[in-house]
Amino acid sequence: MKKEFWFIVGSQDLYGDEVLRTVAKRAQEMATELSKALPYPLIYKVTAMSNSQITDVIKEANYDDSCYGIITWCHTFSPSKMWINGFANLQKPYCHLATQYNLEIPNEEIDMDFMNLNQAAHGDREHGFIGTRMRMPRKVIAGYWKDPEVQKRIAKWMRVCIGVRVSRTMKVMRYGDNMREVAVTEGDKVEAQIKLGWQVNTWAVGDLVKEMAAVTEAEVDELFAEYKKNYDINTKDIAAIRYQAREEIAMKKMMDRNGCKAFANTFQDLYGMEQLPGLASQHLMAQGYGYGAEGDWKVSAMTAIIKAMGENGNGASAFMEDYTYHLVKGKECSLGAHMLEVCPSVAAGRPRIETHHLGIGMNEKDPARLVFEGKAGKAIVASLIDMGGRMRLIVQDIEAIKPIMEMPNLPVARVMWKGLPDLATGIECWIMAGGAHHTVLSYDVDAEMLADWARIMEIEFVHIGKDTTTEKFEKELFFNDIAWKLR
């Protein structure tokens, strides 16, 4: 399905045909030129001059699946009351681009004709008021439309809108239930569907085992060849790798048949299976599927959504877990990993397939998994939690680093990072916010993008970054709690 965004330009019918023809010509030029710099085409739709025109184009946008969002701009003055009916029914993400056609004020040319035509500073303020008055979740981007930084921000917002569409059509396949007695992985699935669009349902592990039994040796051979192409094999236990291939094929068939883009399982429910899916889960994530361990359906869905928002539809993003800290003064950092399941999209080098004993769960045999070090670079970790009555998305900025030690006896994929503003402050703020131990780590999606996503989905967002202090953060949580209870 094609993905596009619609450019709706505001004006009115008081300026005469010549001015309106100029506005339309410039709007088409801007859409064409911007499309060359953006990840998805921007389609000029209309210079709207009336309530009915605006209402009609927004109805069209709502029902056109190829439209992922609208961008508005007011070249001239556009009375905002005529936007009310359309905006009241808008179901797509909305960005207000506050710009103007010309870069500078032309000293010799400026006269009243120029002023009547170039009223963006005037029109965008009127347009902005009605969005605020109607409490519309929207993105406002101000600046010259040819400025690369402005174009970069529009591009990031477009990628957020891809995540919004993925969220609103998200189906999560849960193999069994959550890990017993764990609190943070629980949540209100009905509320998640109402607010976020997620359909979260359970399939029996026995259904997966039955599907695995139907996988042919030829299918396993084909996937095994793909493993050999992408990864180094560092084990003699080929049977364990082939078993993971069988698990992957079966899970993918079940998910695709049911329209699911994310899945969760738990080591406490492997009845009829020899191994917890490790390599199988990792390779599925490399294809864009979301994953959550211990039945964590929230992080599973968020992994798929953030992957869709990343570069090329599956950027460097992965299911992650905070495992342990390095607390040496001046060298503080976190070690993130999981028993088996970290996506190879975040690997610094070529991953290797290994088999090792897993001392937890109901594994009959040693599971195969990918082992690698994560790459260095700026990144974020994100956690969606259920606060009871509302969802809260917590995001922390981090700096992933090359691991400061080799850890030769740790047989799992791992990423090491320095949390901002520092390890201790980050931990304190994360814990005060109720952040989970499971997160999504991403090098391609940043805090601004996730704030935009949360705004569109109308859920709470909190950010831990370089300027965060525990005192200010605690006050933010306190006032957020009051504000959200009043909503």
C-alpha positions as CSV (number, residue, x, y, z in Angstrom):
1,M,0.0,0.0,0.0
2,K,1.3,3.4,-0.9
3,K,2.0,5.9,1.9
4,E,1.5,9.6,1.4
5,F,0.7,12.8,3.3
6,W,-1.7,15.5,2.2
7,F,-0.8,19.2,2.0
8,I,-3.9,21.4,2.8
9,V,-3.4,25.1,2.3
10,G,-5.7,27.7,4.0
11,S,-6.9,30.9,2.4
12,Q,-10.3,32.6,1.8
13,D,-12.3,34.0,-1.1
14,L,-11.6,37.8,-0.5
15,Y,-8.3,38.0,-2.3
16,G,-9.4,37.5,-5.9
17,D,-8.7,34.8,-8.5
18,E,-5.1,36.0,-9.3
19,V,-4.0,35.7,-5.7
20,L,-5.6,32.3,-5.2
21,R,-4.0,31.0,-8.4
22,T,-0.6,32.2,-7.1
23,V,-1.3,30.5,-3.7
24,A,-2.2,27.2,-5.5
25,K,0.8,27.4,-7.8
26,R,3.2,28.0,-4.9
27,A,1.6,25.3,-2.8
28,Q,2.0,22.7,-5.6
29,E,5.7,23.8,-6.0
30,M,6.3,23.5,-2.2
31,A,4.7,20.0,-2.1
32,T,6.8,18.9,-5.1
33,E,10.0,20.2,-3.8
34,L,9.4,19.0,-0.2
35,S,8.6,15.5,-1.5
36,K,12.2,15.2,-2.8
37,A,13.6,15.7,0.7
38,L,11.0,13.7,2.6
39,P,10.7,9.9,3.1
40,Y,7.1,9.9,1.8
41,P,5.4,12.1,-0.9
42,L,3.6,15.2,0.1
43,I,0.5,15.6,-2.1
44,Y,-1.0,19.1,-2.5
45,K,-4.8,18.7,-2.3
46,V,-6.5,22.0,-2.1
47,T,-6.3,25.7,-1.3
48,A,-9.3,25.6,1.1
49,M,-11.5,28.7,1.3
50,S,-14.7,27.5,3.0
51,N,-16.1,25.2,5.7
52,S,-17.4,22.8,3.1
53,Q,-14.1,22.5,1.2
54,I,-12.2,21.8,4.5
55,T,-14.8,19.3,5.7
56,D,-14.8,17.4,2.4
57,V,-11.0,17.1,2.1
58,I,-10.7,15.9,5.7
59,K,-13.5,13.3,5.2
60,E,-11.5,12.2,2.1
61,A,-8.3,11.9,4.2
62,N,-10.1,9.9,6.9
63,Y,-11.3,7.3,4.5
64,D,-8.2,7.1,2.2
65,D,-5.9,4.4,3.6
66,S,-3.0,5.8,1.6
67,C,-3.1,9.1,3.6
68,Y,-1.1,8.8,6.8
69,G,-1.5,12.3,7.9
70,I,-2.2,15.9,6.9
71,I,0.1,19.0,6.9
72,T,-1.6,22.4,6.9
73,W,-0.2,25.8,6.1
74,C,-1.9,29.2,5.7
75,H,-0.3,31.2,2.9
76,T,-2.8,34.0,3.4
77,F,-5.2,34.7,6.2
78,S,-7.7,31.8,6.7
79,P,-10.5,32.4,9.2
80,S,-10.3,29.6,11.6
81,K,-14.0,29.1,12.3
82,M,-14.4,27.5,8.9
83,W,-11.9,24.8,10.0
84,I,-14.0,23.7,13.0
85,N,-16.3,21.1,11.4
86,G,-13.4,19.4,9.5
87,F,-11.1,19.4,12.5
88,A,-13.9,18.0,14.8
89,N,-13.9,14.9,12.7
90,L,-10.2,14.5,11.8
91,Q,-9.0,11.0,12.4
92,K,-5.5,11.3,10.9
93,P,-2.3,12.8,12.5
94,Y,-2.0,16.5,11.9
95,C,1.0,18.8,11.5
96,H,0.8,22.6,11.3
97,L,3.7,23.8,9.2
98,A,4.2,27.5,10.1
99,T,6.3,28.8,7.2
100,Q,6.2,31.2,4.3
101,Y,7.0,31.0,0.7
102,N,9.7,33.6,0.6
103,L,12.8,33.4,2.7
104,E,13.2,37.2,3.4
105,I,11.3,40.4,3.3
106,P,12.1,42.1,-0.1
107,N,13.0,45.6,0.7
108,E,12.2,47.2,-2.7
109,E,9.3,45.0,-3.6
110,I,7.2,45.0,-0.4
111,D,3.9,46.8,-0.8
112,M,0.3,46.2,0.2
113,D,-0.1,43.7,-2.7
114,F,2.8,41.7,-1.3
115,M,1.4,41.9,2.2
116,N,-2.0,40.7,1.1
117,L,-0.5,37.7,-0.6
118,N,2.2,36.8,2.0
119,Q,0.2,36.7,5.3
120,A,1.6,33.4,6.7
121,A,2.7,35.1,9.9
122,H,-0.9,36.4,10.2
123,G,-2.7,33.3,8.9
124,D,-0.8,30.7,10.9
125,R,-1.6,32.4,14.2
126,E,-5.3,32.4,13.5
127,H,-5.0,28.8,12.3
128,G,-3.0,27.8,15.4
129,F,-5.7,29.3,17.7
130,I,-8.4,26.9,16.6
131,G,-6.2,23.9,17.1
132,T,-5.5,25.1,20.6
133,R,-9.1,26.0,21.3
134,M,-10.3,22.5,20.2
135,R,-7.5,20.8,22.3
136,M,-6.2,19.1,19.2
137,P,-3.2,16.8,19.5
138,R,-0.9,18.2,16.8
139,K,2.7,18.9,15.8
140,V,3.7,22.5,15.1
141,I,6.9,23.0,13.0
142,A,8.0,26.5,12.4
143,G,10.7,27.7,10.0
144,Y,11.6,28.2,6.3
145,W,10.3,25.3,4.2
146,K,13.6,24.9,2.3
147,D,15.6,24.7,5.5
148,P,17.1,21.2,5.8
149,E,16.5,21.2,9.6
150,V,12.8,22.0,9.0
151,Q,12.6,19.2,6.4
152,K,14.3,16.8,8.8
153,R,11.7,17.6,11.5
154,I,8.9,17.0,9.0
155,A,10.5,13.7,7.9
156,K,10.7,12.6,11.6
157,W,7.0,13.4,12.1
158,M,6.1,11.4,9.0
159,R,7.9,8.4,10.5
160,V,5.9,8.9,13.7
161,C,2.7,8.7,11.6
162,I,3.8,5.4,10.3
163,G,4.1,4.2,13.9
164,V,0.6,5.6,14.6
165,R,-0.8,3.5,11.7
166,V,1.0,0.4,12.9
167,S,-0.3,1.0,16.4
168,R,-3.9,1.4,15.3
169,T,-3.8,-1.9,13.4
170,M,-1.6,-3.8,15.9
171,K,-2.4,-7.4,16.7
172,V,-0.3,-9.1,19.4
173,M,-0.1,-12.9,19.6
174,R,0.5,-14.2,23.1
175,Y,1.8,-17.7,23.4
176,G,0.5,-18.5,26.9
177,D,0.1,-16.0,29.7
178,N,2.4,-13.6,31.6
179,M,5.2,-14.8,33.9
180,R,3.6,-15.6,37.2
181,E,3.6,-12.9,39.9
182,V,5.2,-10.1,37.8
183,A,3.4,-6.8,38.1
184,V,4.7,-4.4,35.4
185,T,4.1,-6.7,32.5
186,E,0.4,-6.8,33.3
187,G,-2.1,-4.2,32.0
188,D,-5.5,-3.4,30.8
189,K,-5.8,-4.9,27.3
190,V,-9.3,-3.3,26.7
191,E,-7.9,0.1,27.5
192,A,-4.9,-0.5,25.3
193,Q,-7.3,-1.3,22.4
194,I,-9.4,1.8,23.1
195,K,-6.4,4.2,23.4
196,L,-3.8,2.6,21.2
197,G,-5.7,0.3,18.8
198,W,-3.9,-2.9,20.0
199,Q,-5.7,-6.2,19.8
200,V,-4.0,-8.4,22.3
201,N,-5.1,-12.1,22.5
202,T,-3.8,-15.5,23.5
203,W,-3.0,-18.6,21.5
204,A,-2.2,-21.9,23.3
205,V,1.3,-23.1,23.3
206,G,-0.2,-26.4,22.1
207,D,-1.3,-24.6,18.9
208,L,2.3,-23.5,18.3
209,V,3.5,-27.1,18.9
210,K,1.0,-28.4,16.4
211,E,2.1,-25.8,13.8
212,M,5.7,-26.8,14.4
213,A,5.0,-30.4,13.7
214,A,3.6,-29.4,10.3
215,V,6.8,-27.6,9.2
216,T,8.6,-29.5,6.5
217,E,12.3,-30.4,6.4
218,A,12.6,-28.4,3.1
219,E,11.3,-25.3,4.9
220,V,13.8,-25.8,7.7
221,D,16.6,-26.2,5.1
222,E,15.7,-23.0,3.4
223,L,15.7,-21.0,6.7
224,F,18.9,-22.7,7.9
225,A,20.6,-21.5,4.7
226,E,19.4,-17.9,5.5
227,Y,20.9,-18.3,9.0
228,K,24.2,-19.3,7.5
229,K,24.2,-16.4,5.1
230,N,23.5,-13.8,7.8
231,Y,25.3,-15.2,10.9
232,D,28.4,-17.2,11.8
233,I,27.7,-20.6,13.2
234,N,29.7,-21.2,16.3
235,T,28.3,-24.5,17.5
236,K,28.3,-28.1,16.5
237,D,24.7,-28.6,17.7
238,I,23.1,-28.1,14.3
239,A,19.9,-29.9,15.5
240,A,19.4,-27.0,18.0
241,I,19.6,-24.4,15.2
242,R,17.2,-26.4,13.0
243,Y,14.8,-26.6,15.9
244,Q,14.9,-22.9,16.3
245,A,14.2,-22.6,12.5
246,R,11.2,-24.8,13.0
247,E,9.9,-22.6,15.8
248,E,10.4,-19.5,13.7
249,I,8.6,-20.8,10.7
250,A,5.7,-21.9,12.8
251,M,5.4,-18.7,14.7
252,K,5.6,-16.6,11.5
253,K,2.9,-18.7,9.8
254,M,0.6,-18.2,12.8
255,M,1.2,-14.5,13.1
256,D,0.9,-13.8,9.4
257,R,-2.3,-15.9,9.2
258,N,-3.8,-13.9,12.0
259,G,-2.5,-10.5,10.9
260,C,-0.2,-10.2,14.0
261,K,3.0,-8.0,14.0
262,A,4.1,-8.8,17.5
263,F,4.3,-11.7,19.9
264,A,5.1,-12.6,23.5
265,N,5.9,-15.9,25.3
266,T,7.3,-17.0,28.6
267,F,9.9,-19.6,29.7
268,Q,7.3,-20.8,32.2
269,D,5.0,-22.1,29.5
270,L,6.9,-24.3,27.0
271,Y,4.7,-27.4,27.2
272,G,5.6,-29.7,24.3
273,M,8.7,-27.6,23.2
274,E,12.3,-28.5,23.6
275,Q,13.7,-24.9,23.6
276,L,12.6,-21.4,24.4
277,P,12.6,-19.6,21.1
278,G,15.9,-17.6,21.1
279,L,17.4,-17.4,17.6
280,A,13.8,-17.8,16.3
281,S,12.7,-14.7,18.2
282,Q,15.8,-12.7,17.2
283,H,15.4,-13.4,13.5
284,L,11.7,-12.6,13.6
285,M,12.6,-9.2,15.2
286,A,15.1,-8.6,12.4
287,Q,12.2,-8.9,10.0
288,G,10.2,-6.2,11.9
289,Y,8.1,-8.3,14.3
290,G,7.9,-7.1,17.9
291,Y,8.7,-9.3,20.8
292,G,8.2,-9.3,24.5
293,A,9.6,-11.8,27.0
294,E,7.7,-13.2,30.0
295,G,4.4,-12.4,28.3
296,D,5.1,-8.7,28.1
297,W,2.7,-7.7,25.4
298,K,3.2,-4.0,25.9
299,V,6.9,-4.0,25.1
300,S,6.2,-6.5,22.3
301,A,3.8,-4.0,20.6
302,M,6.1,-1.1,21.2
303,T,9.0,-2.9,19.7
304,A,7.1,-3.4,16.5
305,I,5.9,0.2,16.4
306,I,9.3,1.7,17.1
307,K,10.8,-0.6,14.4
308,A,8.2,0.6,11.9
309,M,9.1,4.2,12.8
310,G,12.9,3.6,12.3
311,E,14.9,3.9,9.1
312,N,13.6,1.8,6.2
313,G,10.7,0.5,8.3
314,N,12.9,-1.6,10.6
315,G,15.7,0.5,12.0
316,A,18.2,-0.4,14.7
317,S,15.7,-1.1,17.5
318,A,15.4,-4.0,19.8
319,F,13.7,-5.6,22.8
320,M,16.0,-4.9,25.8
321,E,16.3,-5.4,29.5
322,D,18.4,-3.7,32.1
323,Y,20.4,-6.5,33.7
324,T,23.2,-5.1,35.8
325,Y,25.3,-2.0,36.5
326,H,28.9,-1.1,36.5
327,L,29.2,1.3,39.5
328,V,32.9,2.2,39.5
329,K,33.2,5.9,40.0
330,G,33.7,7.8,36.8
331,K,33.0,4.6,34.7
332,E,29.3,4.1,35.6
333,C,27.3,2.3,32.9
334,S,24.4,-0.2,32.4
335,L,24.6,-3.6,30.8
336,G,21.5,-4.5,28.8
337,A,20.8,-8.0,27.6
338,H,18.3,-10.8,27.9
339,M,18.4,-14.6,28.3
340,L,18.2,-15.1,24.5
341,E,16.2,-12.4,22.7
342,V,17.9,-9.2,21.5
343,C,17.4,-8.1,17.9
344,P,20.5,-8.3,15.7
345,S,19.6,-5.0,14.1
346,V,21.6,-3.4,16.9
347,A,24.7,-5.5,16.5
348,A,28.1,-3.8,16.0
349,G,29.4,-6.8,14.0
350,R,28.3,-10.0,12.4
351,P,26.4,-12.1,15.1
352,R,27.3,-15.7,15.8
353,I,24.9,-18.5,16.5
354,E,25.8,-20.4,19.7
355,T,24.1,-23.0,21.9
356,H,24.4,-22.9,25.7
357,H,22.5,-24.2,28.7
358,L,19.7,-21.9,29.9
359,G,19.3,-22.3,33.7
360,I,15.8,-21.0,33.8
361,G,12.5,-22.3,32.4
362,M,11.4,-25.7,31.0
363,N,14.0,-26.2,28.3
364,E,14.7,-29.9,27.5
365,K,17.8,-28.9,25.4
366,D,20.2,-26.0,25.1
367,P,18.6,-23.2,23.1
368,A,20.4,-21.7,20.1
369,R,20.7,-17.9,20.2
370,L,22.6,-15.0,18.5
371,V,25.5,-13.6,20.5
372,F,26.9,-10.2,19.7
373,E,27.9,-6.8,21.1
374,G,25.7,-3.8,20.5
375,K,27.0,-0.9,18.5
376,A,28.0,2.5,20.0
377,G,25.9,5.6,19.4
378,K,23.2,7.9,20.7
379,A,20.0,6.0,21.5
380,I,17.0,5.9,23.7
381,V,15.2,3.3,25.9
382,A,11.5,3.4,26.2
383,S,8.9,1.8,28.5
384,L,5.1,1.8,28.3
385,I,3.4,1.2,31.6
386,D,-0.2,0.9,32.8
387,M,-0.7,3.4,35.6
388,G,-4.3,2.2,36.2
389,G,-6.6,4.6,34.4
390,R,-4.0,5.8,31.9
391,M,-0.9,4.7,30.0
392,R,2.5,6.4,30.6
393,L,5.4,6.3,28.1
394,I,8.8,6.8,29.7
395,V,11.8,7.6,27.5
396,Q,15.4,8.0,28.6
397,D,18.3,9.3,26.4
398,I,21.4,7.1,26.5
399,E,24.8,6.9,24.9
400,A,25.6,3.3,23.9
401,I,29.3,2.5,24.1
402,K,31.6,-0.3,23.1
403,P,31.6,-2.7,26.1
404,I,34.4,-1.8,28.5
405,M,35.1,-5.5,29.0
406,E,34.9,-8.6,26.8
407,M,32.7,-10.8,29.1
408,P,33.8,-14.0,27.4
409,N,31.6,-16.2,29.5
410,L,28.3,-14.3,28.9
411,P,26.6,-16.2,26.1
412,V,24.0,-13.6,25.1
413,A,23.6,-10.5,23.0
414,R,24.3,-7.4,25.0
415,V,24.5,-3.6,24.8
416,M,26.4,-1.4,27.2
417,W,25.4,2.3,27.7
418,K,25.7,5.4,29.8
419,G,22.3,6.7,30.8
420,L,21.7,10.5,30.8
421,P,22.0,12.7,32.8
422,D,24.1,10.2,34.8
423,L,23.6,6.6,36.0
424,A,22.3,7.4,39.5
425,T,19.9,10.2,38.5
426,G,18.6,8.1,35.6
427,I,17.9,5.2,37.8
428,E,16.1,7.3,40.4
429,C,13.9,9.0,37.9
430,W,13.1,5.8,36.0
431,I,12.1,4.1,39.3
432,M,10.0,7.1,40.4
433,A,8.2,7.0,37.0
434,G,7.5,3.3,37.4
435,G,9.6,2.3,34.4
436,A,9.7,-1.4,33.6
437,H,12.8,-3.6,33.4
438,H,11.8,-4.4,29.8
439,T,12.3,-1.6,27.3
440,V,12.7,-0.9,23.6
441,L,16.2,0.3,22.7
442,S,16.4,2.4,19.5
443,Y,19.2,4.2,17.7
444,D,16.8,5.5,15.0
445,V,13.9,6.8,17.0
446,D,14.4,9.6,19.4
447,A,12.5,11.2,22.4
448,E,10.9,13.9,20.2
449,M,9.4,11.3,17.9
450,L,8.1,9.3,20.8
451,A,6.7,12.4,22.4
452,D,4.9,13.1,19.1
453,W,3.5,9.6,19.0
454,A,2.3,9.8,22.6
455,R,0.6,13.2,21.8
456,I,-1.2,11.7,18.9
457,M,-2.3,8.6,20.9
458,E,-3.2,11.0,23.8
459,I,-1.2,9.2,26.5
460,E,1.2,10.6,29.1
461,F,4.8,11.1,28.1
462,V,7.8,11.7,30.4
463,H,11.4,12.2,29.3
464,I,14.7,11.7,31.2
465,G,17.6,13.5,29.4
466,K,20.7,15.5,29.9
467,D,19.0,18.3,31.9
468,T,16.9,16.1,34.1
469,T,17.1,16.4,37.9
470,T,15.4,14.2,40.4
471,E,13.7,17.2,42.1
472,K,12.2,18.6,38.8
473,F,11.3,15.2,37.6
474,E,9.5,14.3,40.8
475,K,7.5,17.6,40.5
476,E,6.6,16.8,36.9
477,L,5.3,13.4,37.9
478,F,3.2,15.0,40.7
479,F,1.6,17.6,38.4
480,N,1.1,15.0,35.7
481,D,-0.8,12.8,38.1
482,I,-3.1,15.7,38.9
483,A,-3.6,16.8,35.3
484,W,-4.3,13.3,34.0
485,K,-6.8,12.6,36.8
486,L,-8.7,15.8,35.7
487,R,-8.8,14.8,32.0
